[in-house]
Structures are given as structure tokens and as C-alpha cells.
Amino acid sequence: MPVLSNYWFEDTDFRGTTQFLNIGHGAGSWAWINWANIGSKDSTLVWEREDREQVLDLVFFLNLPDVLNELDAIVGGGRTSPLRCGWIPWKYVPYRNEDPDRHHNLDLLVRLSFDFHVSTPWYCSDADGTIHFYGVPYLDSSGRARGYIDGWSYHYDGGGPFCTGSISDGLDSKVPAGAQQLQEKINERLDWPIIKDLRFDLLYLLPGDGAKTGGGSVNVNDSISIAALPRPQDGGQK
């Protein structure tokens, strides 16, 4: 049964806490959604979802020991949160000004982020911050699902008065290396037998775990899924 999904975002440009509601309907028939409490929402998205849609929860897909071990290595075991897998429009990516035309303003990049803590000598304050990696999922010319790390950023507070330089130097070295390792882990997952032989017609992002029934709330800054429409022939395989 096809599903009409409506998403209401707390912030402009499809960001922040998101209310959603899904309504199933017969093929070829009308569906509609009424939602009275939209006064505090600044953007919305409606998506008609086909029966053949397949959904992959990114939070589950990437929060596994092999990936988390690589993240731990970036900050010397100082990771203090799971890996968050949300989205961010290109216009809000910190390094956008380096090449503003690389993507369109409202293109949604996958943002993978986690918090960290750095212990310092007694004469400096400890530091707490967040590392972000920005990814782009896509279909190649054969319809195979692919993805690449587009860039990275970090920010932290603390480390003063003498340790900020060494903290930044360490992150400037280790975060790009971590991006390469994360790329390898993504490639490995896309080469899993259950994925690599599939071919798709369309790939897109959905809030949360991509539920197709009921309603609820999720923060798309932290939790999204990748959805795809497999090619009808051979059950989506080529």
C-alpha cells in the first residue's frame, strides 16, 4: 500500500525537531493529512512513498563496533557520544564558502557527528567539542548505491590558556585521516552482498528511521534514513 508522509520541521530549510504523520491509501486513490498544530513549524515536506521503497536506518547502519573504533582513534578514546546521523542543507555547511557552487543551497548532505572530550595538563582546562563529517549519497550510472565523504569540521570549547594550539593541531591531523577511514567503512558496507548487487531508480533521504505507519517526532539533525526504489525487474537486481 502506498503511503503519504508529511513532515513539519521546527526550523527553516528542513532542520530541527520534526513532527511526522503517515497515511496509507489504496493505489490510485486520494489521501490527505490534516494537522492543526503547525504554528511553531517553519518548513514542511510531503512525500508520496511507493510500495517498493526500501529504507536503511543510518544510525543503525553506522553505529557498529568497527566504525566506532575508528572514531575512538581520532580522539584517543575520548568519544563521549554515539555517532549521530542527520542531514544538513548545503547552505549551512561550515566550509561552504570555500566552494559555494559545489552543491545547491538546499541540497541535503548527510552529517555524521559525535562528541569528544580531551584531557589536558593541569595548567589548561579540559576541552569538549564535536566532530562532523559531511557525506553525499548517490546512484552511479548503473543504479548502484554509492556515497562519499564531502568534507569535515570540528569545534570545541576549553583548552585554555596554553593548550588550544596542540588540540587544534591534533584534530587537523587526525580528523581528515578519520574521514578516510570512515569512507572505507562506508565502501565496505556498500559492498555487502545484500547491497552491492541491487540496482535502484531513485535514492533519497527521510527523517528518522523512515517509519511508514503512525506518527511521532524526531530531530533530523541527528537521525535520518536513506530510502531507495529498487528497479522492478528481477526484484530490484541486475
BAFI-3210 file (N, C-alpha, C; in Angstrom, 3 decimals, decimal comma, padded with zeros to 6 digits):
// residues 238
n [1|2|3|4|5|6|7|8|9|10|11|12|13|14|15|16|17|18|19|20|21|22|23|24|25|26|27|28|29|30|31|32|33|34|35|36|37|38|39|40|41|42|43|44|45|46|47|48|49|50|51|52|53|54|55|56|57|58|59|60|61|62|63|64|65|66|67|68|69|70|71|72|73|74|75|76|77|78|79|80|81|82|83|84|85|86|87|88|89|90|91|92|93|94|95|96|97|98|99|100|101|102|103|104|105|106|107|108|109|110|111|112|113|114|115|116|117|118|119|120|121|122|123|124|125|126|127|128|129|130|131|132|133|134|135|136|137|138|139|140|141|142|143|144|145|146|147|148|149|150|151|152|153|154|155|156|157|158|159|160|161|162|163|164|165|166|167|168|169|170|171|172|173|174|175|176|177|178|179|180|181|182|183|184|185|186|187|188|189|190|191|192|193|194|195|196|197|198|199|200|201|202|203|204|205|206|207|208|209|210|211|212|213|214|215|216|217|218|219|220|221|222|223|224|225|226|227|228|229|230|231|232|233|234|235|236|237|238]
n.u [000,840|000,652|002,053|001,363|003,421|003,925|005,930|006,825|008,895|010,837|012,587|013,584|014,169|014,101|015,051|015,936|013,808|011,250|007,954|005,937|003,648|002,050|000,046|-001,548|-002,829|-005,034|-003,786|-003,766|-005,822|-007,147|-005,381|-005,111|-003,863|-004,539|-003,413|-003,355|-001,613|000,585|001,679|004,139|006,039|008,445|008,989|008,080|007,519|006,269|005,794|005,136|005,144|006,278|005,242|007,460|009,564|012,614|014,178|016,890|018,126|020,300|021,531|021,539|022,940|025,550|026,416|028,167|030,636|033,089|033,106|032,827|035,172|037,069|036,363|036,913|039,684|040,364|040,131|041,626|040,286|038,519|035,822|032,505|029,875|027,338|027,498|025,948|023,577|022,479|020,926|021,934|021,323|023,167|023,728|024,238|026,554|029,740|032,156|031,277|031,740|034,205|033,848|031,259|029,526|029,592|027,501|023,882|022,059|020,003|020,477|020,621|022,994|024,410|025,064|027,415|028,149|029,870|030,468|033,268|035,876|038,741|041,439|043,662|046,925|047,510|047,677|045,985|042,576|040,292|038,966|035,943|034,050|032,757|032,882|032,345|031,384|030,692|028,581|027,744|025,237|024,542|023,432|025,216|026,104|025,114|023,059|023,704|024,003|025,939|028,378|030,057|032,523|032,267|033,434|034,661|034,400|035,077|034,488|035,313|035,268|037,248|040,528|042,198|044,733|046,810|046,751|045,212|046,333|047,806|045,722|044,125|045,980|046,285|043,682|043,442|045,128|044,220|041,448|040,974|042,254|040,600|038,284|038,969|039,162|036,517|035,277|036,231|034,897|032,253|032,337|032,881|030,474|028,683|029,490|028,571|027,101|024,272|023,677|025,338|024,629|022,211|020,166|019,018|016,325|015,868|017,100|016,880|016,571|015,153|013,429|014,356|013,864|012,586|009,927|006,778|004,264|001,824|002,693|004,902|007,826|011,017|014,454|015,914|018,456|019,982|019,128|018,440|017,299|018,248|016,507|015,406|014,382|014,105|014,927|012,309|012,553|013,591|013,304|014,577|017,235|020,147]
n.v [-001,194|002,183|005,087|008,210|010,620|013,186|015,849|018,096|020,712|022,108|024,219|026,534|025,459|022,639|021,595|020,587|019,639|017,416|016,840|014,121|012,363|009,522|008,264|005,564|004,437|003,267|002,139|004,560|005,990|008,810|010,625|012,373|014,740|016,187|018,617|020,259|021,591|023,450|025,886|026,485|025,588|025,848|024,927|022,500|019,189|016,985|013,653|011,176|007,808|004,883|001,406|-000,234|000,915|000,838|001,063|002,295|002,584|004,946|005,474|002,983|001,566|002,565|002,752|000,695|-001,617|-001,586|000,867|002,669|002,179|003,304|005,988|006,429|006,307|008,716|010,634|009,634|007,780|009,399|009,714|010,708|010,232|008,437|007,852|010,306|010,541|012,614|015,144|018,011|021,070|022,253|025,019|025,573|024,296|024,380|024,786|025,733|028,212|027,929|026,698|027,513|026,752|024,043|022,404|022,687|025,182|024,099|021,408|018,334|017,205|014,356|014,399|013,273|012,949|013,314|013,617|014,716|014,458|016,016|015,496|017,546|018,883|019,982|022,756|023,698|024,008|021,282|020,094|020,114|019,005|018,748|016,672|016,721|014,997|015,214|013,860|012,559|010,802|008,788|007,554|005,539|005,336|002,875|002,468|001,684|001,946|004,455|006,433|009,305|010,963|014,301|016,415|017,881|019,070|020,710|021,689|023,097|023,738|025,137|024,141|026,260|028,087|027,537|025,302|025,122|025,305|022,898|021,066|021,764|021,320|018,553|017,671|018,719|017,055|014,436|014,307|014,572|012,167|010,398|010,799|009,539|006,892|006,485|006,703|004,342|002,461|002,972|002,265|-000,465|-001,369|-000,817|-002,695|-005,011|-008,242|-008,239|-005,749|-004,821|-005,928|-004,875|-002,702|000,584|002,938|005,420|007,467|008,750|010,865|010,389|011,549|010,417|006,944|006,293|005,441|004,056|004,003|005,396|008,165|010,722|012,106|013,427|014,382|015,736|016,652|014,794|012,188|010,227|008,438|006,513|006,104|004,078|003,223|000,181|-001,240|-002,514|-004,906|-008,275|-008,279|-006,019|-006,490|-006,614]
n.w [000,000|-000,934|000,710|002,149|003,389|005,709|006,819|009,356|010,096|012,709|012,227|009,599|006,185|006,392|008,939|012,309|015,147|014,243|013,385|012,327|010,157|008,884|006,282|004,997|001,830|-000,762|-003,929|-006,435|-005,272|-003,389|-000,815|002,263|004,665|007,723|009,947|012,845|014,593|013,607|013,969|015,179|013,440|010,790|008,226|005,723|004,391|001,974|001,028|-001,321|-001,005|-002,485|-002,812|-003,306|-002,011|-000,216|002,938|004,841|007,981|009,039|011,498|012,778|010,837|010,865|013,523|014,653|015,988|014,395|013,054|015,209|016,617|014,915|015,113|017,792|017,688|016,525|018,514|020,563|022,216|023,492|022,837|023,475|022,877|020,967|017,382|015,583|012,982|010,835|008,736|006,738|005,139|002,319|002,390|005,030|005,758|007,265|005,720|003,320|002,005|000,820|-001,605|-002,946|-005,018|-005,268|-004,468|-004,585|-002,733|-001,036|-001,187|000,462|002,645|004,215|007,616|009,780|013,103|016,262|019,796|021,810|024,309|025,595|027,629|029,470|030,475|033,914|033,913|031,977|030,866|030,468|027,304|025,423|022,675|019,264|016,431|012,966|010,043|006,587|004,221|000,920|-000,540|-003,435|-006,676|-008,915|-012,436|-013,128|-011,412|-008,908|-005,358|-003,892|-002,048|-000,683|001,378|001,783|003,171|006,272|009,677|012,831|016,238|019,418|022,954|025,557|026,782|027,270|029,159|027,398|025,727|023,427|020,888|020,520|020,725|018,499|016,437|016,629|015,985|013,394|012,084|012,627|012,112|009,234|008,471|009,804|008,323|005,933|006,833|007,627|005,152|003,985|005,573|004,891|002,173|002,462|003,594|001,550|-000,181|000,851|000,340|000,310|-000,570|-002,689|-005,159|-005,790|-007,774|-008,364|-008,986|-007,877|-005,234|-001,935|001,004|004,296|007,221|010,545|011,301|009,021|009,215|008,139|009,097|011,333|013,523|014,882|016,466|015,625|015,569|012,863|012,624|013,831|013,239|010,546|007,596|004,699|001,726|-001,011|-004,348|-005,653|-008,829|-010,816|-012,348|-011,980|-009,193|-008,307|-008,750|-010,844]
ca.u [000,000|001,404|001,938|001,604|004,116|004,062|006,910|006,811|010,198|010,883|013,374|013,529|015,033|014,048|016,004|015,473|012,799|010,326|006,748|005,578|002,436|001,962|-001,301|-001,606|-004,022|-005,055|-003,130|-004,615|-006,859|-006,741|-005,008|-004,893|-003,436|-004,874|-002,561|-003,737|-000,564|001,717|002,054|005,529|006,891|008,895|009,101|007,349|007,828|005,304|006,392|004,333|006,116|005,831|005,335|008,770|010,586|013,422|014,699|018,029|018,330|021,729|022,031|021,826|023,879|026,912|026,803|028,646|031,966|034,206|033,083|033,056|036,592|037,793|036,090|037,674|041,095|040,552|040,222|042,334|039,361|037,738|034,466|031,536|028,510|027,237|027,567|024,670|023,482|021,399|021,198|022,119|021,358|024,489|023,928|024,641|027,797|030,724|033,175|030,599|032,308|035,390|033,402|029,804|028,753|029,776|026,154|022,833|021,878|019,142|020,867|020,792|024,138|024,365|026,029|027,782|028,817|029,973|031,081|034,520|036,488|040,197|042,059|044,843|047,721|046,849|047,703|044,977|041,252|039,918|038,189|034,808|033,646|032,035|033,459|031,329|031,730|029,568|028,594|026,803|024,824|024,106|023,403|026,135|025,463|024,461|021,987|024,212|024,098|027,302|028,421|031,412|032,692|032,473|034,282|034,605|034,610|035,019|034,574|035,431|035,451|038,222|041,916|042,980|045,162|048,003|046,683|044,338|047,130|048,110|044,464|043,745|046,931|045,950|042,443|043,699|045,811|043,510|040,086|040,998|042,563|039,379|037,352|039,361|038,771|035,060|034,957|036,475|033,836|031,052|032,538|032,736|029,058|028,025|029,920|027,937|026,367|022,838|023,524|026,127|024,006|020,958|020,189|017,907|015,883|015,838|017,618|016,529|016,694|013,928|013,653|014,272|014,101|011,805|008,675|005,709|002,976|001,704|003,330|005,806|008,735|012,421|015,316|016,628|019,873|020,670|018,618|017,783|017,459|018,342|015,486|015,682|013,394|014,791|014,388|011,284|012,937|014,391|013,228|015,493|018,609|020,541]
ca.v [000,000|003,446|005,871|009,646|011,060|014,634|016,206|019,509|020,961|023,210|025,310|026,709|024,636|021,212|021,351|020,569|018,680|017,201|016,052|013,436|011,549|008,678|007,795|004,621|004,567|002,364|002,615|005,364|006,706|010,047|010,620|013,731|014,833|017,420|018,785|021,564|022,225|023,777|027,283|026,631|024,954|026,824|024,335|021,238|018,330|015,910|012,661|010,008|006,727|003,708|000,107|-000,860|001,645|000,174|002,090|001,912|003,491|005,220|005,372|001,562|001,124|003,017|002,641|-000,656|-001,517|-001,257|002,317|003,380|002,064|004,285|007,297|006,493|006,545|010,128|011,446|008,897|007,159|010,412|009,889|010,751|010,054|007,612|008,572|010,826|010,515|013,507|015,837|019,451|021,698|022,737|026,426|025,673|023,556|025,405|025,068|026,044|029,375|027,552|026,313|027,597|026,171|022,590|021,849|023,698|025,629|023,228|020,002|017,771|016,348|013,564|014,865|012,283|013,737|012,751|014,494|014,199|015,129|015,966|015,825|018,378|019,053|020,728|024,196|024,039|023,419|020,225|020,567|019,314|019,502|017,883|016,476|016,487|014,583|015,517|012,874|012,674|009,538|008,956|006,368|005,654|005,210|001,578|002,414|001,138|002,937|004,838|007,593|009,784|011,998|015,562|017,299|017,695|020,263|020,437|022,832|022,693|024,766|024,740|024,023|027,439|029,164|027,220|024,008|025,108|025,071|021,475|020,363|022,018|020,628|017,141|017,462|019,000|015,887|013,175|014,299|014,153|010,740|009,720|010,855|008,482|005,616|006,399|006,404|002,917|001,703|003,126|001,438|-001,863|-001,670|-000,807|-003,911|-006,191|-008,969|-007,905|-004,393|-004,475|-006,397|-004,173|-001,520|001,439|004,021|006,702|007,433|009,991|010,825|010,525|011,769|009,312|005,597|006,096|004,734|004,249|003,959|006,228|009,475|010,910|013,245|013,074|015,508|015,358|016,988|013,664|010,870|010,119|007,186|006,550|005,293|003,872|002,458|-000,810|-001,440|-003,576|-006,178|-009,204|-007,928|-004,926|-006,865|-006,563]
ca.w [000,000|-000,925|001,940|002,097|004,599|005,854|007,845|009,736|010,696|013,659|011,668|008,152|005,336|006,743|010,025|013,685|015,594|013,132|013,586|011,085|010,145|007,695|005,958|003,894|000,976|-001,898|-005,143|-007,304|-004,539|-002,716|000,603|002,741|006,050|008,437|011,127|013,375|015,395|012,745|014,180|015,592|012,442|009,793|006,889|005,641|003,251|001,737|000,138|-001,656|-000,952|-003,222|-002,154|-003,490|-001,271|000,793|003,849|005,659|009,115|009,090|012,868|012,979|009,800|011,116|014,934|014,900|016,586|013,509|012,820|016,467|016,946|014,116|015,690|019,047|017,378|016,182|019,727|021,594|023,150|024,191|022,292|024,579|022,373|019,767|016,114|015,120|011,520|010,434|007,475|006,811|003,824|001,930|002,742|006,431|005,987|007,629|004,697|002,059|001,323|000,071|-002,950|-002,740|-006,112|-005,333|-004,354|-004,491|-001,347|-000,256|-001,268|001,797|002,892|005,438|008,611|010,789|014,138|017,602|020,796|022,349|025,458|025,602|028,910|029,280|031,698|034,985|033,670|030,963|031,073|029,527|026,158|024,951|021,364|018,332|015,100|011,943|008,691|005,691|003,148|-000,189|-001,148|-004,820|-007,517|-010,048|-013,747|-013,226|-010,429|-007,647|-004,281|-003,528|-001,158|-000,417|002,382|001,079|003,964|007,722|010,505|014,267|017,141|020,815|023,978|026,564|026,356|027,617|028,254|026,611|025,050|022,244|019,687|020,371|020,462|017,106|015,558|016,637|015,239|011,979|011,534|012,801|011,558|007,820|008,413|010,205|007,197|005,002|007,416|007,564|003,758|003,772|006,222|004,060|000,983|002,853|003,780|000,245|-000,873|001,432|-000,709|000,254|-001,101|-003,874|-006,400|-006,025|-008,639|-007,957|-009,869|-007,156|-003,871|-001,245|002,457|005,061|008,649|011,485|010,792|007,808|009,508|007,156|009,788|012,526|013,553|016,001|016,435|015,517|015,220|011,640|012,771|014,458|012,875|009,242|006,861|003,239|001,070|-002,430|-005,101|-006,488|-010,167|-010,738|-012,945|-011,163|-007,779|-007,985|-009,054|-012,250]
c.u [000,882|001,119|002,224|002,217|004,251|004,980|006,849|008,061|010,174|011,580|013,178|014,442|015,192|015,049|015,283|014,463|011,657|009,153|006,403|004,317|002,383|000,537|-001,206|-002,886|-003,918|-004,382|-004,124|-005,706|-006,276|-006,300|-004,789|-004,551|-003,854|-004,047|-002,787|-002,579|000,675|002,212|003,510|006,508|007,200|009,116|008,410|007,736|006,763|005,921|005,423|005,281|005,548|005,981|006,751|009,891|011,291|014,135|015,828|018,258|019,827|022,311|022,388|022,945|025,322|027,352|027,133|030,119|033,084|034,270|033,417|034,516|037,428|037,568|036,848|039,132|041,361|040,827|040,842|041,443|038,482|036,364|033,462|030,092|028,519|027,423|026,158|024,688|022,272|021,648|021,360|022,098|022,741|024,734|024,389|025,930|028,935|031,725|032,569|031,264|033,574|035,050|031,881|028,976|028,920|028,439|025,161|022,533|021,080|019,383|021,148|022,003|023,892|025,442|026,204|028,586|028,867|030,709|032,359|034,986|037,992|040,689|043,373|045,670|047,036|046,758|046,749|043,637|041,024|039,035|037,076|034,344|032,915|032,781|032,330|031,990|030,489|029,660|027,519|026,476|024,347|024,008|024,392|025,392|024,753|023,282|022,409|024,350|025,559|027,237|029,853|031,393|033,100|033,419|034,073|034,756|034,620|034,938|034,700|035,550|036,430|039,615|042,789|043,724|046,266|047,868|045,834|045,119|047,405|046,844|044,062|044,682|046,614|044,699|042,647|044,402|044,921|042,123|040,084|041,330|041,347|038,336|037,677|038,961|037,263|034,605|035,152|035,362|032,525|031,156|032,363|031,258|028,318|028,436|029,385|027,112|024,902|022,603|024,146|025,475|022,682|021,170|018,898|017,594|015,986|016,352|017,331|016,656|015,331|014,268|013,575|014,584|013,248|010,513|007,606|004,322|003,007|002,384|004,240|006,675|010,167|013,195|016,158|018,081|020,679|020,268|017,877|018,003|017,679|017,281|015,814|014,571|014,133|014,134|013,445|011,751|013,826|014,399|014,193|016,937|018,866|021,693]
c.v [001,253|004,229|007,337|010,059|012,572|014,919|017,709|019,798|022,213|024,436|025,407|025,704|023,212|020,839|021,249|019,486|018,621|016,338|015,375|012,612|010,810|008,172|006,841|004,789|003,585|002,981|003,357|006,137|007,938|009,775|012,059|013,694|016,185|017,491|020,184|022,308|022,511|025,202|027,483|026,023|025,928|026,246|022,982|020,494|017,251|014,943|011,494|008,824|005,441|002,429|-000,456|-000,154|000,743|001,246|001,504|002,981|003,724|005,113|003,918|001,100|001,435|002,913|001,203|-000,593|-001,108|000,235|003,074|003,285|003,068|005,704|007,482|006,843|008,018|010,952|010,663|008,274|008,142|010,667|009,788|010,612|009,013|008,488|009,002|010,896|011,335|014,081|017,322|020,010|022,308|024,171|026,607|024,907|024,549|025,749|025,449|027,185|029,062|027,206|026,323|026,924|024,662|021,876|023,012|023,977|024,652|021,741|019,495|016,849|015,554|014,091|013,799|012,999|012,982|013,737|013,854|015,046|014,949|016,381|016,559|018,402|020,003|022,222|024,637|023,423|022,303|020,814|019,580|019,882|018,452|017,848|016,119|015,994|014,771|014,602|013,119|011,276|009,778|007,590|006,552|005,361|003,874|001,446|001,832|002,243|003,174|006,019|008,011|010,853|013,283|016,493|017,045|019,048|019,825|021,759|022,303|023,932|024,238|024,674|025,204|027,261|028,776|026,014|024,005|024,814|023,599|020,666|020,531|021,312|019,140|016,839|017,704|017,827|014,654|013,154|013,975|012,673|009,910|009,716|009,771|007,108|005,421|006,093|004,915|002,067|001,799|002,253|-000,041|-002,232|-001,702|-002,002|-005,180|-006,907|-008,574|-006,528|-004,245|-004,901|-005,716|-002,981|-000,740|002,478|005,390|006,490|008,772|009,778|011,011|010,810|010,483|007,972|005,276|005,342|005,055|004,156|004,910|007,571|009,576|012,130|012,739|014,334|015,109|015,819|015,772|012,307|010,921|008,721|007,486|005,616|005,187|003,036|001,468|-000,935|-002,646|-004,913|-006,978|-008,837|-006,862|-005,271|-006,809|-007,531]
c.w [000,000|000,354|001,635|003,428|004,588|007,039|008,079|010,570|011,572|013,086|010,171|007,463|005,856|007,834|011,365|014,000|014,588|013,572|012,262|011,270|008,814|007,511|004,770|003,101|-000,174|-003,111|-006,030|-006,598|-003,847|-001,287|001,025|004,220|006,594|009,709|011,654|014,010|014,547|012,971|014,531|014,598|011,309|008,407|006,906|004,376|003,171|000,729|-000,048|-001,853|-001,549|-002,393|-002,212|-002,732|-000,262|001,619|004,688|006,725|009,293|010,487|013,180|012,053|010,167|012,577|015,287|015,300|015,640|013,225|014,100|016,908|016,164|014,660|016,999|018,779|017,065|017,435|020,885|022,635|023,886|023,623|023,428|024,113|021,271|018,523|015,722|013,585|011,110|009,057|007,729|005,396|003,564|002,384|004,184|006,751|006,222|006,538|003,343|001,300|000,543|-001,374|-002,969|-003,821|-006,231|-005,263|-004,398|-003,017|-000,495|-000,506|000,145|001,831|004,168|006,382|009,685|011,856|015,455|018,502|021,334|023,529|025,365|026,983|028,658|030,568|032,675|034,701|032,553|031,366|030,058|028,418|025,829|023,633|020,554|017,005|014,145|010,654|007,818|004,471|002,107|-000,704|-002,578|-005,483|-008,651|-011,344|-013,924|-012,274|-009,107|-006,610|-003,915|-002,565|-000,925|000,663|001,666|001,837|005,444|008,412|011,961|015,014|018,566|021,692|025,013|025,988|026,716|028,935|027,275|025,684|023,779|020,969|019,466|020,108|019,000|016,140|015,482|015,835|013,749|011,303|011,529|012,168|010,062|007,652|008,810|009,096|006,172|005,521|007,369|006,142|003,476|004,390|005,438|002,818|001,304|002,988|002,446|-000,607|-000,204|000,361|-000,822|-000,359|-002,487|-005,186|-006,704|-006,947|-008,396|-009,022|-009,200|-005,746|-003,212|000,259|003,107|006,523|009,456|010,857|009,569|008,020|008,467|007,783|010,966|012,391|014,754|015,808|016,383|015,178|014,014|011,657|013,226|013,914|011,549|008,678|005,384|002,681|-000,410|-003,043|-005,990|-007,844|-010,161|-011,277|-012,007|-009,691|-007,368|-008,279|-010,536|-012,478]
res [m|p|v|l|s|n|y|w|f|e|d|t|d|f|r|g|t|t|q|f|l|n|i|g|h|g|a|g|s|w|a|w|i|n|w|a|n|i|g|s|k|d|s|t|l|v|w|e|r|e|d|r|e|q|v|l|d|l|v|f|f|l|n|l|p|d|v|l|n|e|l|d|a|i|v|g|g|g|r|t|s|p|l|r|c|g|w|i|p|w|k|y|v|p|y|r|n|e|d|p|d|r|h|h|n|l|d|l|l|v|r|l|s|f|d|f|h|v|s|t|p|w|y|c|s|d|a|d|g|t|i|h|f|y|g|v|p|y|l|d|s|s|g|r|a|r|g|y|i|d|g|w|s|y|h|y|d|g|g|g|p|f|c|t|g|s|i|s|d|g|l|d|s|k|v|p|a|g|a|q|q|l|q|e|k|i|n|e|r|l|d|w|p|i|i|k|d|l|r|f|d|l|l|y|l|l|p|g|d|g|a|k|t|g|g|g|s|v|n|v|n|d|s|i|s|i|a|a|l|p|r|p|q|d|g|g|q|k]
***
